[in-house]
């Protein structure tokens, strides 16, 4: 069954709105430092009316504004549980559309629990199965069931995960022939061999390889092309990555855009900003240097905004230099730490 939606204000909510308006009116009339019995009486009265208005408004406004479902109590979700899964229940809950009763509904009996939707339960079962297959359980099956009681329905997702796949082989191509000071470029990818297959972990390792390449001067390195070959019967996975790192780059021109405080002249010029950032032209490009430069500029407290990015070179330009653009907006500060460090 689909949830129905009831709109419109109740008499309780209207009374709460009126009390709130009255309380605000009293607050405006009351002096900041009440003197005498009359002044204190107005302040106390306004506070009491504010509390009463919130008591009336919270159940009717904040809770029933979500949806007022048309279903009986036995058809409302009382609890959601899982069986047969090795994934943390908090991770599973993030992919579900079906939700249990809120804290206010369970403890304070404010509002009502959502209704059981059989169609949404089937979709949730599919979402849980997809989550397990991303973590390596390629044959995972999920069966939802509902046990109805007078006080509500208990939803159970029974997971049959099957055998979890492991990574048999990892190959990586397109990496620089230049040796790395911290070991082979593909070393962290090779370490995945023999581990359980988890798409999230594989992506994290790939991101670390890309970061290493960018910090070594290969600024144009993007996400590699990947191929996943799955042997479901043997529960084995072969991974293949093809990188396009390009040539190592050096820092070219450094262009600075300064936005001063409105109706004021800029206190620093471009040379000052470059000096404070400690970026240099002609050196090996490293992405970590850009982050360090951004932190250094923020630490001066002279800028409220600092953006540092690379400039896309023209198509006809094929050299190994990469220009940078520093965009800063000055802050309204009386003084700033702008020493050479």
C-alpha positions in Angstrom: 0.0 0.0 0.0 1.2 3.6 -0.7 1.2 6.2 2.0 -1.5 8.8 1.8 -0.7 12.4 2.6 -2.9 14.6 4.8 -2.4 18.3 4.4 -3.7 21.4 6.3 -3.3 22.8 9.8 -5.0 21.3 12.8 -6.6 23.3 15.6 -3.7 22.5 17.8 -1.3 24.0 15.3 -3.3 27.2 14.8 -3.4 27.7 18.6 0.3 27.3 18.7 0.9 29.9 16.0 -1.3 32.4 17.8 0.5 31.8 21.1 3.8 32.3 19.4 2.7 35.6 17.8 1.5 36.8 21.2 4.8 35.8 22.8 6.8 37.6 20.2 4.7 40.7 20.6 5.3 40.6 24.4 9.1 40.2 23.8 9.1 43.3 21.6 7.2 45.4 24.1 9.3 44.2 27.1 12.4 46.2 28.0 15.8 44.7 27.7 16.4 45.2 31.4 13.0 44.9 33.0 12.4 47.1 36.0 9.7 46.7 38.6 6.9 44.1 38.8 5.3 45.0 35.5 8.4 44.6 33.5 9.3 41.3 35.0 5.7 40.1 34.5 5.8 40.8 30.8 9.1 38.9 30.3 8.0 35.9 32.3 4.6 35.8 30.5 6.3 35.9 27.1 8.6 33.1 28.1 5.7 30.9 29.3 3.7 31.6 26.1 6.8 30.7 24.0 7.2 27.3 25.7 3.4 26.5 25.4 3.5 27.5 21.7 6.4 25.1 21.1 4.7 22.3 22.9 1.7 22.8 20.6 3.6 23.3 17.4 6.2 20.5 17.5 3.8 17.5 17.2 1.6 19.2 14.7 4.1 21.1 12.6 7.5 19.4 12.7 6.4 15.8 12.8 3.1 15.7 10.9 4.6 18.0 8.2 6.5 15.0 6.9 3.6 12.8 6.0 0.4 11.6 7.7 0.1 8.0 6.4 -3.3 6.4 6.2 -2.8 2.9 7.6 -3.6 1.0 10.8 -1.1 0.5 13.6 -0.3 -3.1 12.7 0.8 -1.9 9.3 3.3 0.6 10.6 7.0 -0.2 10.8 8.1 -0.9 14.4 11.5 -2.4 13.7 14.0 -3.3 10.9 16.5 -6.2 11.3 18.9 -8.2 9.2 20.1 -11.7 9.2 23.0 -13.5 7.4 24.9 -10.4 6.5 28.5 -9.6 7.5 28.2 -5.9 6.5 27.7 -3.4 9.3 24.0 -2.6 9.9 24.7 1.1 9.7 26.1 0.7 6.2 23.0 -1.2 5.2 20.6 1.3 6.6 22.1 4.1 4.5 20.8 2.4 1.3 17.3 1.7 2.5 14.2 3.7 1.6 12.2 1.9 4.3 12.8 3.6 7.7 11.8 2.6 11.2 10.1 5.0 13.7 12.0 8.1 14.7 13.5 8.7 18.1 10.6 11.1 19.0 8.0 8.5 17.9 9.7 5.7 19.9 10.3 7.6 23.1 7.9 10.5 23.3 5.1 9.0 21.1 5.2 12.1 18.9 4.0 11.5 15.3 3.5 8.1 13.8 5.8 5.5 12.3 5.9 5.0 8.5 3.7 2.5 6.9 4.9 -0.8 5.4 5.2 -0.5 1.6 5.5 -4.0 0.0 6.8 -2.6 -3.3 9.5 -0.5 -1.5 10.5 -3.5 0.5 11.3 -5.4 -2.7 13.4 -2.5 -3.9 15.2 -2.3 -0.6 16.0 -6.0 -0.9 17.5 -5.3 -4.3 19.5 -2.4 -2.9 21.0 -4.6 -0.2 21.9 -7.3 -2.7 23.7 -4.7 -4.9 25.6 -3.5 -1.8 26.7 -7.1 -1.1 27.8 -7.6 -4.7 29.9 -4.5 -4.6 31.6 -6.0 -1.5 32.4 -9.2 -3.3 29.3 -11.4 -2.7 28.3 -11.8 -6.3 25.6 -14.4 -5.6 24.0 -12.5 -2.8 20.2 -12.9 -2.5 17.9 -11.0 -0.1 14.4 -11.9 0.9 12.2 -9.5 2.8 9.5 -10.6 5.3 7.1 -8.8 7.5 5.7 -10.0 10.9 2.7 -8.0 11.9 1.7 -7.5 15.5 -1.0 -5.2 17.1 1.7 -2.6 18.0 3.4 -2.6 14.6 5.2 -4.6 11.9 8.7 -6.1 12.3 10.6 -6.1 9.0 13.3 -8.7 8.4 15.8 -8.7 5.5 17.2 -12.3 5.3 20.5 -12.2 3.3 22.0 -15.3 1.7 25.4 -14.0 0.7 27.0 -17.0 -0.9 30.8 -17.3 -1.4 32.8 -14.1 -1.2 35.1 -13.5 -4.2 38.8 -12.9 -3.9 41.2 -11.0 -6.3 43.3 -13.4 -8.2 45.4 -11.1 -10.4 46.0 -7.4 -10.9 47.7 -5.9 -14.0 48.5 -2.2 -14.5 49.7 -0.6 -17.7 50.6 2.9 -18.9 52.5 3.8 -15.7 55.7 5.9 -16.1 59.0 4.1 -16.8 60.7 6.5 -14.4 61.3 4.7 -11.1 59.5 6.0 -8.0 61.4 6.8 -4.8 58.7 5.1 -2.8 58.7 1.8 -4.6 57.0 0.6 -7.9 54.0 2.6 -9.0 51.8 -0.5 -9.1 52.9 -1.8 -5.7 49.7 -0.9 -3.8 47.6 -2.4 -6.6 49.6 -5.6 -6.5 48.9 -5.9 -2.8 45.3 -6.4 -3.6 46.0 -9.9 -4.9 44.7 -12.5 -2.6 42.4 -10.1 -0.8 38.6 -10.1 -0.8 37.1 -8.1 -3.6 35.6 -4.8 -2.4 34.9 -2.1 -5.0 35.2 0.6 -2.4 38.7 -0.5 -1.3 39.8 -1.0 -4.9 38.7 2.5 -5.7 40.6 3.9 -2.7 43.8 2.1 -3.7 43.4 3.5 -7.3 42.9 7.0 -5.9 46.2 6.7 -3.9 48.1 5.7 -7.0 46.7 8.7 -9.0 47.6 11.0 -6.1 51.2 9.6 -6.1 51.5 10.3 -9.8 50.2 13.8 -9.5 52.6 14.5 -6.6 55.5 13.3 -8.8 54.8 15.8 -11.6 52.4 13.8 -13.7 49.7 16.5 -13.4 47.5 15.2 -16.2 46.9 11.8 -14.7 43.3 10.9 -14.5 41.3 7.9 -13.3 42.5 4.8 -15.2 40.4 2.7 -17.5 39.6 -0.5 -15.6 38.3 -3.9 -16.5 36.9 -6.5 -14.1 36.7 -10.1 -15.1 34.6 -12.2 -12.8 34.7 -16.0 -12.4 31.4 -16.6 -10.5 31.8 -20.3 -10.2 35.3 -20.1 -8.7 34.6 -16.8 -6.9 37.7 -15.1 -8.4 38.3 -11.7 -9.9 40.9 -10.4 -12.3 41.5 -6.6 -12.4 43.2 -4.7 -15.2 44.1 -1.0 -15.1 45.3 1.3 -17.9 46.7 4.6 -16.8 47.5 7.7 -19.0 50.0 9.7 -16.9 51.5 11.7 -19.8 54.8 13.5 -19.4 56.2 15.0 -16.1 55.3 18.7 -15.8 57.0 21.7 -14.3 55.4 24.8 -12.9 55.2 27.6 -15.5 53.9 31.1 -15.0 52.0 32.0 -11.8 49.1 34.4 -12.4 47.5 36.1 -9.4 44.0 37.6 -9.2 43.3 39.8 -6.1 39.9 40.9 -5.0 40.3 43.7 -2.4 37.8 44.5 0.3 35.0 46.6 -1.1 35.7 50.3 -1.3 39.3 49.8 -0.4 42.6 49.5 -2.2 44.4 46.1 -2.3 47.0 45.9 0.5 49.1 43.3 -1.2 50.3 42.9 -4.8 50.8 39.8 -6.9 54.5 39.4 -5.9 53.5 39.4 -2.2 50.9 36.7 -2.8 53.4 34.5 -4.7 56.1 35.0 -2.0 53.7 34.1 0.7 52.5 31.0 -1.2 56.1 29.8 -1.6 55.3 28.5 -5.1 58.1 28.7 -7.6 58.2 28.6 -11.4 60.4 26.0 -13.2 60.2 23.4 -10.4 58.7 19.9 -10.7 54.9 20.1 -10.4 53.4 18.5 -7.2 49.8 18.6 -6.3 50.7 18.6 -2.6 52.6 21.9 -3.1 49.3 23.6 -4.1 47.6 22.4 -1.0 50.5 23.6 1.1 50.5 27.0 -0.6 46.8 27.4 0.1 47.2 26.6 3.8 50.1 29.1 3.9 48.0 31.9 2.5 45.2 31.2 4.8 47.5 31.2 7.8 48.4 34.8 7.1 44.8 35.7 8.0 45.0 38.3 5.1 42.6 36.5 2.9 39.0 35.2 3.3 39.2 33.1 0.1 42.1 31.3 -1.5 41.8 29.2 -4.7 44.8 27.7 -6.5 44.3 25.8 -9.7 46.1 24.8 -13.0 45.4 26.6 -16.2 44.5 24.5 -19.2 47.1 25.1 -21.9 46.2 25.8 -25.5 45.9 22.8 -27.8 48.9 23.9 -29.9 51.1 24.1 -26.8 53.0 20.8 -26.2 55.7 21.7 -23.7 56.0 20.3 -20.3 55.1 23.4 -18.3 51.9 24.0 -16.5 50.7 27.5 -15.5 49.0 28.2 -12.2 46.4 30.7 -11.2 46.1 32.0 -7.6 42.7 33.7 -6.8 42.5 35.5 -3.5 40.0 37.7 -1.8 41.3 40.0 1.0 39.8 39.8 4.5 38.6 42.6 6.7 41.5 42.3 9.2 43.2 45.0 11.1 46.6 43.2 10.8 47.9 40.2 9.1 50.9 37.9 9.5 52.6 38.5 6.1 56.2 37.8 7.0 58.5 35.9 4.8 58.4 33.0 7.2 
